Each structure stands twice: as structure tokens, then as C-alpha cells.
Amino acid sequence: MKVRKNFRFNEETANKLKNFCEQTNKTEIEVVESALNQFIDHNGEVKDALTLKLEAICEQTVEKVIKEKVTPDLSKIRAAANNADFYSQVAIELMNHQFKNLDRESVITTDIQLTPAVNKAILTVKDRIKTLRIKKLNREVKNKI
């Protein structure tokens, strides 16, 4: 329900209102109501054009910094985490084989000797990661459609 109210404007404000209404093809009542709602909804905070422009520039700058500076670092971190996960899986495969099939107390490190079992474990983990990646990409393509 609309309620009738009377407001007084000085001549300069009335002229600005009239010009704005002509530019936007809105009535004076619509413009005044919209302006008051905007003012009230933002707790009386009045933002001038300069403040709005500065906010837009800040947002663009932050987005640019994130894109140029942070994203590459996050990609490096993600790659390192994937690499660590890869070698963790290789270690699990080898430990599984070691505990199941062998009964030895000595350890030969890969820098001394790389056994066929290590190569097999590496290939198994690579295939597993590749398969999971393909499934993920297929899901993403399916969700986009």
C-alpha cells in the first residue's frame, strides 16, 4: 500500500531531479522512492560517484593481483601436493608388497638400486591417477552440458 507524503526540495535539487527523470524516463516519485529505499537499505550510508568508482577500481585491482600473483603460487602448491600424494601412494604400494611377500629386515633405497617392483608401483599409481583424472574431466564436461 502506498502512502502519500509531501517533500520540499530546493530549486537546484528539483532541477537535478527533473533532468534525471528525463534521462531515465522515470517519474519523480519513482526516483525519489528508489533513492530513499537505497539510502535506508544501506543504513544511511551515502556513496558518491567517486567512492563507487574507487570500490570498482579496488575490486579490479584485487582480482588482477589474485590472478597474476596468487594463482601461479596456488598452482605450484597444488602440483607439489599432487607429487607428494603420488609418492605416498607409491610407498604404500611398495610397503604392501614388502609386508605381504617378503620377510626381510634390511632396506635398499632407490638411490642405490631401483627395482622392477618400484617401476611397477610407479606405473600403477600413474595409471590410477590418470584414470581418476579422466573420470573427473568427464564429470566436469557432463555437468557443463
BELLIN-V747801 format. One record per backbone hydrogen bond with DSSP energy under -1.0 kcal/mol. NH is the residue of the N-H (numbers start at 1). CO is the residue of the C=O. E is the energy in kcal/mol with one decimal. If there is no record, write none. Layout:
[[NH,CO,E] [NH,CO,E]]
//
This chain:
[[14,10,-2.5] [15,11,-2.2] [16,12,-2.2] [17,13,-2.6] [18,14,-2.3] [19,15,-2.6] [20,16,-2.6] [21,17,-2.4] [22,18,-2.0] [23,19,-2.1] [24,20,-2.2] [25,21,-1.3] [26,21,-1.2] [31,27,-2.1] [32,28,-2.7] [33,29,-2.7] [34,30,-2.4] [35,31,-2.6] [36,32,-2.5] [37,33,-2.5] [38,34,-2.5] [39,35,-2.4] [40,36,-2.8] [41,37,-3.0] [42,38,-1.2] [43,40,-1.7] [44,39,-2.8] [45,42,-2.1] [52,48,-2.2] [53,49,-2.4] [54,50,-2.7] [55,51,-2.4] [56,52,-2.1] [57,53,-2.4] [58,54,-2.6] [59,55,-2.4] [60,56,-2.3] [61,57,-2.5] [62,58,-2.8] [63,59,-2.5] [64,60,-2.4] [65,61,-2.7] [66,62,-2.6] [67,63,-2.5] [68,64,-2.9] [69,65,-3.1] [70,65,-1.2] [71,66,-2.6] [74,70,-2.6] [75,71,-2.3] [76,72,-2.1] [77,73,-2.5] [78,74,-2.7] [79,75,-2.5] [80,76,-2.5] [81,77,-2.6] [82,78,-2.4] [83,79,-2.4] [84,80,-2.6] [85,81,-2.5] [86,82,-2.4] [87,83,-2.3] [88,84,-2.1] [89,85,-2.3] [90,86,-2.1] [91,87,-2.4] [92,88,-2.2] [93,89,-2.4] [94,90,-2.5] [95,91,-2.9] [96,92,-2.5] [97,93,-2.2] [98,94,-3.2] [99,95,-3.1] [100,96,-1.9] [101,97,-2.7] [102,98,-1.8] [112,109,-1.3] [113,109,-2.2] [119,115,-1.7] [120,116,-2.5] [121,117,-2.5] [122,118,-2.7] [123,119,-2.5] [124,120,-2.5] [125,121,-2.4] [126,122,-2.6] [127,123,-2.5] [128,124,-2.2] [129,125,-2.7] [130,126,-2.6] [131,127,-2.6] [132,128,-2.4] [133,129,-2.5] [134,130,-2.5] [135,131,-2.3] [136,132,-2.3] [137,133,-2.7] [138,134,-2.5] [139,135,-2.3] [140,136,-2.4] [141,137,-2.4] [142,138,-2.4] [143,139,-2.5] [144,140,-1.6] [145,141,-1.2]]
//
